[in-house]
Amino acid sequence: MEHSHELRRIANALDRIASPPMEQADFGQASAFVWRVSPDCLHPVFKVNRVELSLLVGIDRARDTLLSNTRNFADGHPANNALLWGARGMGKSSLVKSVHHAESARQPDLKLIEIHREDIPTLDRLLDMVRSASERFILFCDDLSFSQDEHHYKCLKSVLDGGIEGRPDNVVVYATSNRRHLMPRDMIENERSTAINPSESVEEKVSLSDRFGLWLGFHPCSQAQYLEMVRRYCEAFQFPADEQTLSARAIEWQQTRGARSGRVAWQYITHLGGKFGLPCTVAADKGQVQSNPVTALD
């Protein structure tokens, strides 16, 4: 009798510390979500940090390819997982969010779920939540990479194309990375020099990127592309500045940063927004003329 009482106390204690059952997400309340753990939940994002697709300059081929792949997926057709890799600040994550926005306007059941790299081991639990849903999901992992002695990549490999259950038909994975093979070159070289069977060890590491059917490369932009980015932003946000002065100041700005990219162009536009006291948002009426026009940036 005494043992029975102790067992009940232990069972009650375990019930108290056990994680509560995962609630089914209401996918109708938003078009984008962030996966959070401890406890597991899909947190709705009502205002996604993104730019208009038309404002992304110099990445036309990647844009068209990802847009076509996403459209196929949204329409219920086969689609590939996509790895967007390459130069920093050239619009990899912006493209994913903008393409999702463009297609979700046409197909509201297309949802974007962001998962952080450190939460990749919980992917199986996320897939259990969305597997039976009628919506279709883009799982988005930004700035994906792996370091020495890290084994999260094995979890992602099984999700992309392995395991008994496999990837659900209503899920596709989009990831961005500065590295094509998702691992630093010195890590791969170290494997070649120290492994008993170097070729097999390296193959295991780099085979993760092979699971992505689409590899979309992003490269540093030219000065002409950089200036076109600045010009389009100014036009969309109706910043009052003459083009000659704008170009000169934009070049000066990128020289102080030591780089040209979409991110640098956006940072310059943010600077102009503060200087003019104007928001970095597209005007409701693009034909509307801003008051108090400024023709010089000095």
C-alpha positions in Angstrom: 0.0 0.0 0.0 2.9 2.3 0.9 4.6 1.5 -2.4 1.4 2.3 -4.3 1.2 5.7 -2.6 4.8 6.5 -3.6 4.3 5.4 -7.2 1.2 7.7 -7.4 3.3 10.6 -6.0 6.1 10.0 -8.6 3.5 9.8 -11.4 1.9 13.0 -10.4 5.3 14.7 -10.2 6.2 13.5 -13.7 2.8 14.8 -15.0 3.6 18.3 -13.6 7.1 18.5 -15.2 6.1 17.0 -18.5 5.7 19.3 -21.5 2.0 20.2 -22.2 0.5 18.7 -25.3 1.4 20.7 -28.4 -1.6 22.9 -29.6 -2.7 22.7 -33.2 -1.8 25.9 -34.9 -4.4 28.1 -36.5 -2.8 28.6 -39.9 -5.6 30.9 -41.0 -4.5 33.7 -38.7 -1.4 34.6 -40.6 0.6 33.8 -43.8 3.9 33.5 -41.9 5.1 31.8 -38.7 8.2 31.4 -36.6 8.9 27.9 -35.1 9.6 28.2 -31.4 10.5 25.4 -29.0 10.2 24.9 -25.2 7.3 24.7 -25.5 6.8 23.9 -29.2 4.6 26.4 -31.0 4.2 28.2 -34.3 4.2 31.9 -33.5 2.2 33.9 -36.1 3.9 36.9 -37.8 1.4 39.5 -38.9 3.9 41.9 -40.6 6.8 40.2 -42.4 10.0 42.2 -42.8 10.3 42.2 -46.5 10.7 44.3 -49.7 8.7 44.3 -52.9 9.8 41.8 -55.4 10.2 44.5 -58.1 12.8 46.2 -55.9 15.3 43.3 -56.0 17.9 44.2 -58.7 20.6 42.1 -60.3 19.2 38.7 -59.3 16.7 38.2 -62.2 17.6 34.6 -63.0 17.4 33.5 -59.3 14.2 35.4 -58.9 12.5 33.8 -61.9 13.7 30.3 -61.0 12.6 30.5 -57.4 9.3 32.1 -58.3 8.5 29.3 -60.8 9.5 26.6 -58.3 7.3 28.3 -55.6 4.4 28.6 -58.0 4.6 24.9 -58.9 4.6 24.1 -55.2 1.7 26.4 -54.3 -0.4 24.8 -57.1 0.2 21.3 -55.7 2.8 20.3 -58.3 6.2 18.8 -57.6 8.8 21.3 -56.5 12.5 21.2 -55.4 14.1 22.2 -52.1 16.2 25.3 -52.8 19.6 26.5 -51.5 20.3 30.2 -52.0 24.0 30.7 -51.5 26.7 33.3 -52.2 27.6 36.9 -51.5 26.5 38.6 -48.3 23.7 41.2 -48.6 22.6 40.4 -52.1 19.0 39.6 -51.3 18.9 35.8 -50.6 16.6 36.0 -47.6 14.7 39.0 -49.1 14.0 37.0 -52.2 12.5 34.0 -50.2 10.2 36.4 -48.3 9.2 38.4 -51.4 8.5 35.3 -53.5 6.4 33.9 -50.7 4.4 37.1 -50.5 3.8 37.3 -54.2 2.6 33.7 -54.4 0.6 33.7 -51.1 -1.4 36.6 -52.5 -2.5 34.2 -55.3 -2.7 31.1 -53.1 -3.5 32.0 -49.5 -2.9 28.5 -48.3 0.8 28.9 -49.0 2.5 29.5 -45.6 6.1 30.5 -44.7 7.6 29.0 -41.5 11.0 30.2 -40.3 13.1 27.8 -38.3 16.3 28.9 -36.6 19.4 26.8 -37.3 19.8 25.8 -33.6 16.3 24.3 -33.7 16.9 22.0 -36.6 17.0 18.9 -34.3 13.3 19.6 -33.6 12.3 19.5 -37.3 10.6 16.1 -36.8 8.2 17.7 -34.3 7.4 20.5 -36.6 6.7 18.2 -39.5 4.4 16.2 -37.3 2.4 19.4 -36.7 2.0 20.3 -40.4 2.0 16.9 -42.1 -1.8 16.5 -42.0 -2.7 20.1 -42.6 -4.4 21.2 -45.9 -2.1 24.2 -46.3 1.3 24.1 -48.0 4.5 25.2 -46.2 7.8 26.7 -47.1 10.2 25.9 -44.3 12.8 28.7 -44.3 16.2 28.5 -42.6 18.2 31.7 -43.0 22.0 31.8 -42.8 22.4 28.0 -42.6 25.9 26.7 -42.0 27.6 24.1 -39.8 30.8 24.1 -37.9 33.3 21.4 -36.8 31.8 18.7 -34.6 28.3 19.8 -35.3 25.8 17.1 -36.2 22.6 19.1 -36.8 23.2 18.6 -40.5 22.3 14.9 -40.2 18.8 15.9 -38.9 18.3 18.1 -41.9 19.6 15.5 -44.4 16.9 13.0 -43.2 14.2 15.6 -43.5 15.3 16.7 -47.0 15.2 13.2 -48.5 15.7 10.4 -46.1 13.9 8.5 -43.4 10.9 6.2 -43.5 8.3 9.0 -43.5 10.2 11.4 -45.7 9.4 15.0 -46.4 5.6 15.6 -46.5 4.2 16.5 -49.9 3.0 19.8 -48.5 6.4 20.9 -47.3 9.4 22.3 -49.2 12.7 23.6 -47.7 14.3 26.9 -48.7 17.6 27.8 -47.0 20.2 30.6 -47.4 23.9 30.4 -46.8 27.1 32.2 -47.7 28.6 28.8 -48.4 27.6 26.5 -51.3 28.4 23.3 -49.3 27.1 24.8 -46.0 30.5 24.2 -44.3 33.7 26.2 -44.1 36.4 25.3 -46.6 38.9 24.7 -43.8 36.5 22.2 -42.2 36.3 20.2 -45.4 40.1 20.3 -45.9 40.5 19.2 -42.3 38.3 16.2 -43.0 40.5 15.3 -46.0 43.7 15.4 -44.1 42.6 13.6 -40.9 40.0 11.1 -41.8 40.8 7.4 -42.2 38.9 7.4 -45.5 39.0 11.1 -46.5 36.8 10.8 -49.6 34.0 9.1 -47.6 34.2 11.6 -44.7 34.1 14.6 -47.0 31.2 13.1 -49.0 29.1 12.8 -45.9 29.7 16.5 -45.1 29.0 18.0 -48.5 26.2 15.6 -49.4 23.8 17.8 -47.5 23.8 20.5 -50.2 23.1 17.7 -52.8 19.7 17.3 -51.2 18.6 20.7 -52.5 17.4 20.4 -56.1 17.9 24.0 -56.8 21.2 25.8 -56.2 20.8 29.5 -56.8 24.0 31.5 -56.7 24.3 35.2 -55.7 27.3 37.2 -56.7 28.6 40.7 -55.8 26.9 43.4 -57.7 28.4 45.9 -60.1 28.4 49.6 -59.5 25.7 50.0 -62.1 23.5 47.5 -60.3 24.2 49.1 -57.0 23.1 52.5 -58.3 20.0 51.0 -59.9 19.0 49.5 -56.5 19.4 53.0 -54.9 17.4 54.6 -57.7 14.6 52.1 -57.5 14.3 52.5 -53.8 14.2 56.3 -54.1 11.5 56.1 -56.8 9.4 53.6 -54.9 9.6 55.6 -51.6 9.3 59.0 -53.5 12.4 60.4 -52.0 13.0 63.9 -53.4 16.6 63.9 -54.8 18.1 64.6 -58.2 19.7 61.6 -59.9 23.2 63.0 -60.4 23.6 64.1 -56.7 22.0 60.8 -55.6 24.5 58.7 -57.6 27.5 60.7 -56.3 26.4 60.4 -52.6 25.5 56.7 -53.1 29.0 56.0 -54.4 30.5 57.9 -51.6 28.4 55.8 -49.1 29.5 52.5 -50.5 33.2 53.5 -50.5 33.0 54.2 -46.8 31.6 50.7 -46.3 34.2 49.1 -48.6 31.5 47.0 -50.3 28.6 47.1 -52.8 25.5 45.1 -52.2 21.7 45.3 -51.8 22.2 45.6 -48.1 24.6 48.6 -48.4 22.1 50.2 -50.8 19.3 49.7 -48.3 21.4 51.2 -45.5 22.0 54.3 -47.6 18.3 54.6 -48.3 17.6 54.3 -44.6 20.1 57.2 -44.1 18.2 59.2 -46.7 14.9 58.4 -45.0 16.2 59.9 -41.8 17.7 62.9 -43.5 14.4 63.7 -45.3 12.2 62.7 -42.4 10.4 60.3 -44.7 9.4 56.7 -44.1 11.1 53.9 -46.1 7.7 52.6 -47.3 6.0 52.6 -50.7 3.5 55.4 -51.0 -0.1 54.5 -51.3 -0.4 56.7 -54.4 2.9 56.4 -56.4 1.8 59.5 -58.4 1.6 61.6 -55.3 4.3 64.3 -55.1 6.0 64.7 -51.7 5.8 68.1 -50.2 8.8 70.3 -49.6 11.0 68.7 -52.3 14.7 68.7 -51.9 17.0 68.7 -54.9 20.3 68.4 -53.2 21.6 66.0 -50.5 24.3 68.3 -49.0 
